[in-house]
Amino acid sequence: MAEKPRPTELTVHQHSKLLEVGFDDGAVFGIPFELMRIYSPSAEVQGHSSGIFSWEYLYYLGSQQDKLW
């Protein structure tokens, strides 16, 4: 089983409203706050779950954001 990518960098860009996440496999994603709001795992938005963005979920949002929009 392949190891899950681990975060190496995390930067919040307030002006451009992006969360930039770098992973140890070389992937770097600029995830718009709006996309995170729409796909939030929060109880308020989804009706269940913890409201915490796991590293796996952030990787998913970053890598699939073209499809998710």
N, CA, C, O and CB atoms as a CASP TS submission, in Angstrom:
PFRMAT TS
TARGET T0000
AUTHOR 0000-0000-0000
METHOD Language model
MODEL 1
PARENT N/A
ATOM      1  N   MET     1       0.838  -1.181   0.000  1.00  0.00           N
ATOM      2  CA  MET     1       0.000   0.000   0.000  1.00  0.00           C
ATOM      3  C   MET     1       0.883   1.244   0.000  1.00  0.00           C
ATOM      4  O   MET     1       1.818   1.347   0.794  1.00  0.00           O
ATOM      5  CB  MET     1      -0.953  -0.002   1.215  1.00  0.00           C
ATOM      6  N   ALA     2       0.588   2.173  -0.879  1.00  0.00           N
ATOM      7  CA  ALA     2       1.382   3.391  -0.976  1.00  0.00           C
ATOM      8  C   ALA     2       1.122   4.285   0.238  1.00  0.00           C
ATOM      9  O   ALA     2       0.013   4.344   0.770  1.00  0.00           O
ATOM     10  CB  ALA     2       1.061   4.145  -2.286  1.00  0.00           C
ATOM     11  N   GLU     3       2.177   4.973   0.652  1.00  0.00           N
ATOM     12  CA  GLU     3       2.024   5.903   1.767  1.00  0.00           C
ATOM     13  C   GLU     3       1.228   7.117   1.329  1.00  0.00           C
ATOM     14  O   GLU     3       1.291   7.540   0.174  1.00  0.00           O
ATOM     15  CB  GLU     3       3.394   6.331   2.314  1.00  0.00           C
ATOM     16  N   LYS     4       0.487   7.662   2.259  1.00  0.00           N
ATOM     17  CA  LYS     4      -0.284   8.867   1.987  1.00  0.00           C
ATOM     18  C   LYS     4       0.662  10.057   1.936  1.00  0.00           C
ATOM     19  O   LYS     4       1.603  10.132   2.726  1.00  0.00           O
ATOM     20  CB  LYS     4      -1.386   9.082   3.060  1.00  0.00           C
ATOM     21  N   PRO     5       0.426  10.992   1.014  1.00  0.00           N
ATOM     22  CA  PRO     5       1.265  12.193   0.983  1.00  0.00           C
ATOM     23  C   PRO     5       1.162  12.945   2.307  1.00  0.00           C
ATOM     24  O   PRO     5       0.084  13.061   2.890  1.00  0.00           O
ATOM     25  CB  PRO     5       0.858  13.114  -0.190  1.00  0.00           C
ATOM     26  N   ARG     6       2.295  13.449   2.765  1.00  0.00           N
ATOM     27  CA  ARG     6       2.341  14.210   4.012  1.00  0.00           C
ATOM     28  C   ARG     6       2.583  15.673   3.693  1.00  0.00           C
ATOM     29  O   ARG     6       3.328  15.997   2.768  1.00  0.00           O
ATOM     30  CB  ARG     6       3.442  13.666   4.960  1.00  0.00           C
ATOM     31  N   PRO     7       1.951  16.566   4.462  1.00  0.00           N
ATOM     32  CA  PRO     7       2.145  17.995   4.213  1.00  0.00           C
ATOM     33  C   PRO     7       3.550  18.430   4.606  1.00  0.00           C
ATOM     34  O   PRO     7       4.109  17.952   5.593  1.00  0.00           O
ATOM     35  CB  PRO     7       1.107  18.820   4.981  1.00  0.00           C
ATOM     36  N   THR     8       4.109  19.335   3.825  1.00  0.00           N
ATOM     37  CA  THR     8       5.429  19.895   4.127  1.00  0.00           C
ATOM     38  C   THR     8       5.368  21.401   4.312  1.00  0.00           C
ATOM     39  O   THR     8       6.226  21.985   4.974  1.00  0.00           O
ATOM     40  CB  THR     8       6.416  19.552   3.021  1.00  0.00           C
ATOM     41  N   GLU     9       4.349  22.036   3.724  1.00  0.00           N
ATOM     42  CA  GLU     9       4.197  23.489   3.821  1.00  0.00           C
ATOM     43  C   GLU     9       2.720  23.836   3.893  1.00  0.00           C
ATOM     44  O   GLU     9       1.875  23.161   3.305  1.00  0.00           O
ATOM     45  CB  GLU     9       4.868  24.204   2.618  1.00  0.00           C
ATOM     46  N   LEU    10       2.429  24.892   4.619  1.00  0.00           N
ATOM     47  CA  LEU    10       1.064  25.373   4.730  1.00  0.00           C
ATOM     48  C   LEU    10       1.119  26.895   4.818  1.00  0.00           C
ATOM     49  O   LEU    10       1.712  27.449   5.743  1.00  0.00           O
ATOM     50  CB  LEU    10       0.333  24.750   5.971  1.00  0.00           C
ATOM     51  N   THR    11       0.493  27.568   3.846  1.00  0.00           N
ATOM     52  CA  THR    11       0.500  29.022   3.806  1.00  0.00           C
ATOM     53  C   THR    11      -0.909  29.523   3.545  1.00  0.00           C
ATOM     54  O   THR    11      -1.580  29.060   2.623  1.00  0.00           O
ATOM     55  CB  THR    11       1.475  29.543   2.729  1.00  0.00           C
ATOM     56  N   VAL    12      -1.349  30.459   4.350  1.00  0.00           N
ATOM     57  CA  VAL    12      -2.649  31.098   4.151  1.00  0.00           C
ATOM     58  C   VAL    12      -2.415  32.407   3.411  1.00  0.00           C
ATOM     59  O   VAL    12      -1.647  33.255   3.866  1.00  0.00           O
ATOM     60  CB  VAL    12      -3.389  31.341   5.516  1.00  0.00           C
ATOM     61  N   HIS    13      -3.065  32.567   2.289  1.00  0.00           N
ATOM     62  CA  HIS    13      -2.982  33.790   1.488  1.00  0.00           C
ATOM     63  C   HIS    13      -4.301  34.538   1.651  1.00  0.00           C
ATOM     64  O   HIS    13      -5.264  34.284   0.928  1.00  0.00           O
ATOM     65  CB  HIS    13      -2.687  33.473  -0.031  1.00  0.00           C
ATOM     66  N   GLN    14      -4.332  35.462   2.608  1.00  0.00           N
ATOM     67  CA  GLN    14      -5.559  36.197   2.915  1.00  0.00           C
ATOM     68  C   GLN    14      -6.048  37.024   1.730  1.00  0.00           C
ATOM     69  O   GLN    14      -7.241  37.029   1.426  1.00  0.00           O
ATOM     70  CB  GLN    14      -5.336  37.103   4.114  1.00  0.00           C
ATOM     71  N   HIS    15      -5.131  37.725   1.058  1.00  0.00           N
ATOM     72  CA  HIS    15      -5.538  38.622  -0.024  1.00  0.00           C
ATOM     73  C   HIS    15      -6.167  37.853  -1.188  1.00  0.00           C
ATOM     74  O   HIS    15      -7.216  38.246  -1.700  1.00  0.00           O
ATOM     75  CB  HIS    15      -4.334  39.427  -0.520  1.00  0.00           C
ATOM     76  N   SER    16      -5.531  36.766  -1.602  1.00  0.00           N
ATOM     77  CA  SER    16      -6.064  35.981  -2.717  1.00  0.00           C
ATOM     78  C   SER    16      -7.045  34.904  -2.256  1.00  0.00           C
ATOM     79  O   SER    16      -7.627  34.192  -3.075  1.00  0.00           O
ATOM     80  CB  SER    16      -4.925  35.336  -3.485  1.00  0.00           C
ATOM     81  N   LYS    17      -7.223  34.792  -0.941  1.00  0.00           N
ATOM     82  CA  LYS    17      -8.174  33.841  -0.351  1.00  0.00           C
ATOM     83  C   LYS    17      -7.898  32.402  -0.787  1.00  0.00           C
ATOM     84  O   LYS    17      -8.779  31.688  -1.265  1.00  0.00           O
ATOM     85  CB  LYS    17      -9.599  34.224  -0.731  1.00  0.00           C
ATOM     86  N   LEU    18      -6.626  32.006  -0.599  1.00  0.00           N
ATOM     87  CA  LEU    18      -6.193  30.646  -0.922  1.00  0.00           C
ATOM     88  C   LEU    18      -5.461  30.035   0.261  1.00  0.00           C
ATOM     89  O   LEU    18      -4.778  30.727   1.017  1.00  0.00           O
ATOM     90  CB  LEU    18      -5.291  30.641  -2.172  1.00  0.00           C
ATOM     91  N   LEU    19      -5.616  28.735   0.405  1.00  0.00           N
ATOM     92  CA  LEU    19      -4.787  27.960   1.318  1.00  0.00           C
ATOM     93  C   LEU    19      -3.819  27.182   0.448  1.00  0.00           C
ATOM     94  O   LEU    19      -4.233  26.332  -0.340  1.00  0.00           O
ATOM     95  CB  LEU    19      -5.647  27.004   2.246  1.00  0.00           C
ATOM     96  N   GLU    20      -2.535  27.467   0.585  1.00  0.00           N
ATOM     97  CA  GLU    20      -1.519  26.766  -0.203  1.00  0.00           C
ATOM     98  C   GLU    20      -0.954  25.637   0.648  1.00  0.00           C
ATOM     99  O   GLU    20      -0.463  25.857   1.754  1.00  0.00           O
ATOM    100  CB  GLU    20      -0.382  27.742  -0.672  1.00  0.00           C
ATOM    101  N   VAL    21      -1.034  24.418   0.108  1.00  0.00           N
ATOM    102  CA  VAL    21      -0.548  23.243   0.821  1.00  0.00           C
ATOM    103  C   VAL    21       0.447  22.507  -0.063  1.00  0.00           C
ATOM    104  O   VAL    21       0.131  22.139  -1.194  1.00  0.00           O
ATOM    105  CB  VAL    21      -1.722  22.311   1.231  1.00  0.00           C
ATOM    106  N   GLY    22       1.659  22.292   0.462  1.00  0.00           N
ATOM    107  CA  GLY    22       2.679  21.523  -0.233  1.00  0.00           C
ATOM    108  C   GLY    22       2.794  20.153   0.409  1.00  0.00           C
ATOM    109  O   GLY    22       2.714  20.021   1.630  1.00  0.00           O
ATOM    110  N   PHE    23       2.980  19.138  -0.417  1.00  0.00           N
ATOM    111  CA  PHE    23       3.081  17.765   0.065  1.00  0.00           C
ATOM    112  C   PHE    23       4.431  17.160  -0.303  1.00  0.00           C
ATOM    113  O   PHE    23       5.115  17.638  -1.207  1.00  0.00           O
ATOM    114  CB  PHE    23       1.946  16.911  -0.507  1.00  0.00           C
ATOM    115  N   ASP    24       4.802  16.098   0.416  1.00  0.00           N
ATOM    116  CA  ASP    24       6.115  15.494   0.220  1.00  0.00           C
ATOM    117  C   ASP    24       6.272  14.744  -1.097  1.00  0.00           C
ATOM    118  O   ASP    24       7.371  14.296  -1.422  1.00  0.00           O
ATOM    119  CB  ASP    24       6.397  14.566   1.338  1.00  0.00           C
ATOM    120  N   ASP    25       5.183  14.601  -1.863  1.00  0.00           N
ATOM    121  CA  ASP    25       5.308  13.986  -3.193  1.00  0.00           C
ATOM    122  C   ASP    25       5.567  15.043  -4.263  1.00  0.00           C
ATOM    123  O   ASP    25       5.611  14.738  -5.455  1.00  0.00           O
ATOM    124  CB  ASP    25       4.035  13.188  -3.539  1.00  0.00           C
ATOM    125  N   GLY    26       5.740  16.302  -3.819  1.00  0.00           N
ATOM    126  CA  GLY    26       6.022  17.399  -4.739  1.00  0.00           C
ATOM    127  C   GLY    26       4.807  18.198  -5.154  1.00  0.00           C
ATOM    128  O   GLY    26       4.946  19.267  -5.748  1.00  0.00           O
ATOM    129  N   ALA    27       3.620  17.703  -4.855  1.00  0.00           N
ATOM    130  CA  ALA    27       2.400  18.428  -5.215  1.00  0.00           C
ATOM    131  C   ALA    27       2.243  19.660  -4.332  1.00  0.00           C
ATOM    132  O   ALA    27       2.487  19.619  -3.126  1.00  0.00           O
ATOM    133  CB  ALA    27       1.160  17.512  -5.087  1.00  0.00           C
ATOM    134  N   VAL    28       1.830  20.757  -4.964  1.00  0.00           N
ATOM    135  CA  VAL    28       1.522  21.992  -4.248  1.00  0.00           C
ATOM    136  C   VAL    28       0.185  22.481  -4.794  1.00  0.00           C
ATOM    137  O   VAL    28       0.016  22.642  -6.003  1.00  0.00           O
ATOM    138  CB  VAL    28       2.667  23.085  -4.422  1.00  0.00           C
ATOM    139  N   PHE    29      -0.757  22.714  -3.890  1.00  0.00           N
ATOM    140  CA  PHE    29      -2.088  23.135  -4.301  1.00  0.00           C
ATOM    141  C   PHE    29      -2.441  24.470  -3.668  1.00  0.00           C
ATOM    142  O   PHE    29      -2.169  24.706  -2.492  1.00  0.00           O
ATOM    143  CB  PHE    29      -3.128  22.077  -3.928  1.00  0.00           C
ATOM    144  N   GLY    30      -3.047  25.333  -4.459  1.00  0.00           N
ATOM    145  CA  GLY    30      -3.650  26.556  -3.960  1.00  0.00           C
ATOM    146  C   GLY    30      -5.146  26.322  -3.930  1.00  0.00           C
ATOM    147  O   GLY    30      -5.805  26.374  -4.969  1.00  0.00           O
ATOM    148  N   ILE    31      -5.687  26.066  -2.754  1.00  0.00           N
ATOM    149  CA  ILE    31      -7.091  25.706  -2.627  1.00  0.00           C
ATOM    150  C   ILE    31      -7.886  26.951  -2.221  1.00  0.00           C
ATOM    151  O   ILE    31      -7.663  27.500  -1.142  1.00  0.00           O
ATOM    152  CB  ILE    31      -7.283  24.555  -1.590  1.00  0.00           C
ATOM    153  N   PRO    32      -8.808  27.399  -3.074  1.00  0.00           N
ATOM    154  CA  PRO    32      -9.599  28.584  -2.753  1.00  0.00           C
ATOM    155  C   PRO    32     -10.453  28.360  -1.496  1.00  0.00           C
ATOM    156  O   PRO    32     -11.006  27.280  -1.288  1.00  0.00           O
ATOM    157  CB  PRO    32     -10.496  28.959  -3.943  1.00  0.00           C
ATOM    158  N   PHE    33     -10.543  29.396  -0.676  1.00  0.00           N
ATOM    159  CA  PHE    33     -11.391  29.313   0.521  1.00  0.00           C
ATOM    160  C   PHE    33     -12.815  28.920   0.142  1.00  0.00           C
ATOM    161  O   PHE    33     -13.454  28.142   0.851  1.00  0.00           O
ATOM    162  CB  PHE    33     -11.395  30.660   1.280  1.00  0.00           C
ATOM    163  N   GLU    34     -13.313  29.451  -0.965  1.00  0.00           N
ATOM    164  CA  GLU    34     -14.679  29.170  -1.389  1.00  0.00           C
ATOM    165  C   GLU    34     -14.885  27.680  -1.660  1.00  0.00           C
ATOM    166  O   GLU    34     -15.916  27.120  -1.285  1.00  0.00           O
ATOM    167  CB  GLU    34     -15.021  29.981  -2.635  1.00  0.00           C
ATOM    168  N   LEU    35     -13.919  27.038  -2.305  1.00  0.00           N
ATOM    169  CA  LEU    35     -14.022  25.600  -2.553  1.00  0.00           C
ATOM    170  C   LEU    35     -14.050  24.838  -1.233  1.00  0.00           C
ATOM    171  O   LEU    35     -14.798  23.873  -1.078  1.00  0.00           O
ATOM    172  CB  LEU    35     -12.849  25.112  -3.431  1.00  0.00           C
ATOM    173  N   MET    36     -13.229  25.279  -0.288  1.00  0.00           N
ATOM    174  CA  MET    36     -13.221  24.628   1.026  1.00  0.00           C
ATOM    175  C   MET    36     -14.555  24.838   1.739  1.00  0.00           C
ATOM    176  O   MET    36     -15.033  23.941   2.435  1.00  0.00           O
ATOM    177  CB  MET    36     -12.065  25.169   1.892  1.00  0.00           C
ATOM    178  N   ARG    37     -15.154  26.007   1.572  1.00  0.00           N
ATOM    179  CA  ARG    37     -16.447  26.260   2.200  1.00  0.00           C
ATOM    180  C   ARG    37     -17.520  25.352   1.603  1.00  0.00           C
ATOM    181  O   ARG    37     -18.326  24.770   2.329  1.00  0.00           O
ATOM    182  CB  ARG    37     -16.846  27.736   2.036  1.00  0.00           C
ATOM    183  N   ILE    38     -17.522  25.237   0.276  1.00  0.00           N
ATOM    184  CA  ILE    38     -18.531  24.421  -0.408  1.00  0.00           C
ATOM    185  C   ILE    38     -18.402  22.944  -0.021  1.00  0.00           C
ATOM    186  O   ILE    38     -19.407  22.267   0.199  1.00  0.00           O
ATOM    187  CB  ILE    38     -18.401  24.580  -1.935  1.00  0.00           C
ATOM    188  N   TYR    39     -17.178  22.453   0.059  1.00  0.00           N
ATOM    189  CA  TYR    39     -16.941  21.033   0.346  1.00  0.00           C
ATOM    190  C   TYR    39     -16.525  20.785   1.792  1.00  0.00           C
ATOM    191  O   TYR    39     -15.902  19.770   2.102  1.00  0.00           O
ATOM    192  CB  TYR    39     -15.875  20.491  -0.584  1.00  0.00           C
ATOM    193  N   SER    40     -16.869  21.708   2.662  1.00  0.00           N
ATOM    194  CA  SER    40     -16.507  21.577   4.076  1.00  0.00           C
ATOM    195  C   SER    40     -17.110  20.313   4.688  1.00  0.00           C
ATOM    196  O   SER    40     -18.272  19.991   4.439  1.00  0.00           O
ATOM    197  CB  SER    40     -16.970  22.813   4.861  1.00  0.00           C
ATOM    198  N   PRO    41     -16.316  19.600   5.489  1.00  0.00           N
ATOM    199  CA  PRO    41     -16.852  18.429   6.180  1.00  0.00           C
ATOM    200  C   PRO    41     -17.572  18.809   7.476  1.00  0.00           C
ATOM    201  O   PRO    41     -17.859  17.941   8.301  1.00  0.00           O
ATOM    202  CB  PRO    41     -15.730  17.443   6.482  1.00  0.00           C
ATOM    203  N   SER    42     -17.865  20.100   7.659  1.00  0.00           N
ATOM    204  CA  SER    42     -18.467  20.544   8.919  1.00  0.00           C
ATOM    205  C   SER    42     -19.884  20.010   9.078  1.00  0.00           C
ATOM    206  O   SER    42     -20.584  19.736   8.103  1.00  0.00           O
ATOM    207  CB  SER    42     -18.476  22.071   8.993  1.00  0.00           C
ATOM    208  N   ALA    43     -20.272  19.875  10.304  1.00  0.00           N
ATOM    209  CA  ALA    43     -21.611  19.392  10.617  1.00  0.00           C
ATOM    210  C   ALA    43     -22.672  20.342  10.058  1.00  0.00           C
ATOM    211  O   ALA    43     -23.717  19.903   9.578  1.00  0.00           O
ATOM    212  CB  ALA    43     -21.783  19.233  12.137  1.00  0.00           C
ATOM    213  N   GLU    44     -22.397  21.636  10.124  1.00  0.00           N
ATOM    214  CA  GLU    44     -23.356  22.622   9.646  1.00  0.00           C
ATOM    215  C   GLU    44     -23.606  22.492   8.144  1.00  0.00           C
ATOM    216  O   GLU    44     -24.746  22.593   7.690  1.00  0.00           O
ATOM    217  CB  GLU    44     -22.866  24.022   9.971  1.00  0.00           C
ATOM    218  N   VAL    45     -22.549  22.269   7.381  1.00  0.00           N
ATOM    219  CA  VAL    45     -22.672  22.181   5.924  1.00  0.00           C
ATOM    220  C   VAL    45     -23.173  20.809   5.483  1.00  0.00           C
ATOM    221  O   VAL    45     -24.048  20.725   4.622  1.00  0.00           O
ATOM    222  CB  VAL    45     -21.328  22.479   5.262  1.00  0.00           C
ATOM    223  N   GLN    46     -22.644  19.749   6.046  1.00  0.00           N
ATOM    224  CA  GLN    46     -22.945  18.396   5.598  1.00  0.00           C
ATOM    225  C   GLN    46     -23.995  17.664   6.436  1.00  0.00           C
ATOM    226  O   GLN    46     -24.505  16.625   6.015  1.00  0.00           O
ATOM    227  CB  GLN    46     -21.698  17.602   5.590  1.00  0.00           C
ATOM    228  N   GLY    47     -24.311  18.183   7.587  1.00  0.00           N
ATOM    229  CA  GLY    47     -25.286  17.518   8.441  1.00  0.00           C
ATOM    230  C   GLY    47     -24.666  16.423   9.293  1.00  0.00           C
ATOM    231  O   GLY    47     -25.390  15.696   9.973  1.00  0.00           O
ATOM    232  N   HIS    48     -23.337  16.285   9.274  1.00  0.00           N
ATOM    233  CA  HIS    48     -22.635  15.284  10.079  1.00  0.00           C
ATOM    234  C   HIS    48     -21.131  15.556  10.016  1.00  0.00           C
ATOM    235  O   HIS    48     -20.729  16.579   9.462  1.00  0.00           O
ATOM    236  CB  HIS    48     -22.960  13.838   9.582  1.00  0.00           C
ATOM    237  N   SER    49     -20.311  14.705  10.545  1.00  0.00           N
ATOM    238  CA  SER    49     -18.827  14.726  10.532  1.00  0.00           C
ATOM    239  C   SER    49     -18.222  15.741  11.469  1.00  0.00           C
ATOM    240  O   SER    49     -18.948  16.454  12.161  1.00  0.00           O
ATOM    241  CB  SER    49     -18.329  15.003   9.147  1.00  0.00           C
ATOM    242  N   SER    50     -16.902  15.823  11.505  1.00  0.00           N
ATOM    243  CA  SER    50     -16.206  16.561  12.546  1.00  0.00           C
ATOM    244  C   SER    50     -15.912  18.022  12.211  1.00  0.00           C
ATOM    245  O   SER    50     -15.665  18.813  13.121  1.00  0.00           O
ATOM    246  CB  SER    50     -14.939  15.875  12.853  1.00  0.00           C
ATOM    247  N   GLY    51     -15.931  18.399  10.944  1.00  0.00           N
ATOM    248  CA  GLY    51     -15.590  19.762  10.565  1.00  0.00           C
ATOM    249  C   GLY    51     -14.102  19.983  10.408  1.00  0.00           C
ATOM    250  O   GLY    51     -13.664  21.116  10.209  1.00  0.00           O
ATOM    251  N   ILE    52     -13.327  18.936  10.492  1.00  0.00           N
ATOM    252  CA  ILE    52     -11.878  19.044  10.364  1.00  0.00           C
ATOM    253  C   ILE    52     -11.469  18.585   8.967  1.00  0.00           C
ATOM    254  O   ILE    52     -11.891  17.528   8.497  1.00  0.00           O
ATOM    255  CB  ILE    52     -11.155  18.204  11.460  1.00  0.00           C
ATOM    256  N   PHE    53     -10.630  19.408   8.305  1.00  0.00           N
ATOM    257  CA  PHE    53     -10.096  19.029   7.006  1.00  0.00           C
ATOM    258  C   PHE    53      -8.865  18.162   7.251  1.00  0.00           C
ATOM    259  O   PHE    53      -7.852  18.657   7.744  1.00  0.00           O
ATOM    260  CB  PHE    53      -9.748  20.290   6.133  1.00  0.00           C
ATOM    261  N   SER    54      -8.939  16.896   6.918  1.00  0.00           N
ATOM    262  CA  SER    54      -7.761  16.028   7.047  1.00  0.00           C
ATOM    263  C   SER    54      -6.782  16.378   5.937  1.00  0.00           C
ATOM    264  O   SER    54      -7.157  17.010   4.950  1.00  0.00           O
ATOM    265  CB  SER    54      -8.157  14.511   6.984  1.00  0.00           C
ATOM    266  N   TRP    55      -5.532  15.970   6.096  1.00  0.00           N
ATOM    267  CA  TRP    55      -4.541  16.202   5.038  1.00  0.00           C
ATOM    268  C   TRP    55      -4.962  15.477   3.769  1.00  0.00           C
ATOM    269  O   TRP    55      -4.785  15.996   2.667  1.00  0.00           O
ATOM    270  CB  TRP    55      -3.131  15.732   5.486  1.00  0.00           C
ATOM    271  N   GLU    56      -5.516  14.284   3.918  1.00  0.00           N
ATOM    272  CA  GLU    56      -5.996  13.533   2.748  1.00  0.00           C
ATOM    273  C   GLU    56      -7.093  14.294   2.018  1.00  0.00           C
ATOM    274  O   GLU    56      -7.117  14.342   0.788  1.00  0.00           O
ATOM    275  CB  GLU    56      -6.515  12.151   3.171  1.00  0.00           C
ATOM    276  N   TYR    57      -8.000  14.888   2.786  1.00  0.00           N
ATOM    277  CA  TYR    57      -9.106  15.611   2.178  1.00  0.00           C
ATOM    278  C   TYR    57      -8.608  16.879   1.488  1.00  0.00           C
ATOM    279  O   TYR    57      -9.099  17.227   0.414  1.00  0.00           O
ATOM    280  CB  TYR    57     -10.162  15.958   3.232  1.00  0.00           C
ATOM    281  N   LEU    58      -7.653  17.566   2.081  1.00  0.00           N
ATOM    282  CA  LEU    58      -7.074  18.739   1.425  1.00  0.00           C
ATOM    283  C   LEU    58      -6.365  18.340   0.132  1.00  0.00           C
ATOM    284  O   LEU    58      -6.443  19.059  -0.864  1.00  0.00           O
ATOM    285  CB  LEU    58      -6.092  19.455   2.371  1.00  0.00           C
ATOM    286  N   TYR    59      -5.679  17.208   0.143  1.00  0.00           N
ATOM    287  CA  TYR    59      -5.022  16.704  -1.070  1.00  0.00           C
ATOM    288  C   TYR    59      -6.077  16.425  -2.142  1.00  0.00           C
ATOM    289  O   TYR    59      -5.905  16.778  -3.308  1.00  0.00           O
ATOM    290  CB  TYR    59      -4.196  15.413  -0.762  1.00  0.00           C
ATOM    291  N   TYR    60      -7.158  15.791  -1.728  1.00  0.00           N
ATOM    292  CA  TYR    60      -8.252  15.502  -2.658  1.00  0.00           C
ATOM    293  C   TYR    60      -8.817  16.800  -3.253  1.00  0.00           C
ATOM    294  O   TYR    60      -8.971  16.911  -4.469  1.00  0.00           O
ATOM    295  CB  TYR    60      -9.372  14.709  -1.941  1.00  0.00           C
ATOM    296  N   LEU    61      -9.126  17.778  -2.394  1.00  0.00           N
ATOM    297  CA  LEU    61      -9.664  19.046  -2.890  1.00  0.00           C
ATOM    298  C   LEU    61      -8.701  19.726  -3.855  1.00  0.00           C
ATOM    299  O   LEU    61      -9.112  20.245  -4.893  1.00  0.00           O
ATOM    300  CB  LEU    61      -9.974  19.980  -1.726  1.00  0.00           C
ATOM    301  N   GLY    62      -7.428  19.720  -3.509  1.00  0.00           N
ATOM    302  CA  GLY    62      -6.438  20.350  -4.375  1.00  0.00           C
ATOM    303  C   GLY    62      -6.283  19.646  -5.702  1.00  0.00           C
ATOM    304  O   GLY    62      -6.230  20.288  -6.751  1.00  0.00           O
ATOM    305  N   SER    63      -6.211  18.340  -5.663  1.00  0.00           N
ATOM    306  CA  SER    63      -5.968  17.586  -6.898  1.00  0.00           C
ATOM    307  C   SER    63      -7.207  17.471  -7.783  1.00  0.00           C
ATOM    308  O   SER    63      -7.087  17.237  -8.985  1.00  0.00           O
ATOM    309  CB  SER    63      -5.466  16.203  -6.560  1.00  0.00           C
ATOM    310  N   GLN    64      -8.378  17.631  -7.209  1.00  0.00           N
ATOM    311  CA  GLN    64      -9.621  17.461  -7.969  1.00  0.00           C
ATOM    312  C   GLN    64     -10.407  18.757  -8.151  1.00  0.00           C
ATOM    313  O   GLN    64     -11.551  18.726  -8.605  1.00  0.00           O
ATOM    314  CB  GLN    64     -10.494  16.448  -7.287  1.00  0.00           C
ATOM    315  N   GLN    65      -9.802  19.900  -7.799  1.00  0.00           N
ATOM    316  CA  GLN    65     -10.594  21.123  -7.812  1.00  0.00           C
ATOM    317  C   GLN    65     -11.148  21.492  -9.176  1.00  0.00           C
ATOM    318  O   GLN    65     -12.223  22.088  -9.249  1.00  0.00           O
ATOM    319  CB  GLN    65      -9.775  22.242  -7.305  1.00  0.00           C
ATOM    320  N   ASP    66     -10.454  21.163 -10.260  1.00  0.00           N
ATOM    321  CA  ASP    66     -11.018  21.458 -11.589  1.00  0.00           C
ATOM    322  C   ASP    66     -12.319  20.701 -11.806  1.00  0.00           C
ATOM    323  O   ASP    66     -13.268  21.252 -12.364  1.00  0.00           O
ATOM    324  CB  ASP    66     -10.011  21.098 -12.698  1.00  0.00           C
ATOM    325  N   LYS    67     -12.376  19.459 -11.376  1.00  0.00           N
ATOM    326  CA  LYS    67     -13.595  18.646 -11.509  1.00  0.00           C
ATOM    327  C   LYS    67     -14.669  19.110 -10.534  1.00  0.00           C
ATOM    328  O   LYS    67     -15.854  19.084 -10.866  1.00  0.00           O
ATOM    329  CB  LYS    67     -13.281  17.157 -11.275  1.00  0.00           C
ATOM    330  N   LEU    68     -14.275  19.532  -9.340  1.00  0.00           N
ATOM    331  CA  LEU    68     -15.242  19.917  -8.308  1.00  0.00           C
ATOM    332  C   LEU    68     -15.934  21.241  -8.614  1.00  0.00           C
ATOM    333  O   LEU    68     -17.088  21.436  -8.232  1.00  0.00           O
ATOM    334  CB  LEU    68     -14.552  20.008  -6.967  1.00  0.00           C
ATOM    335  N   TRP    69     -15.246  22.148  -9.295  1.00  0.00           N
ATOM    336  CA  TRP    69     -15.876  23.417  -9.657  1.00  0.00           C
ATOM    337  C   TRP    69     -16.897  23.156 -10.711  1.00  0.00           C
ATOM    338  O   TRP    69     -17.559  24.086 -11.173  1.00  0.00           O
ATOM    339  CB  TRP    69     -14.846  24.450 -10.142  1.00  0.00           C
TER
END
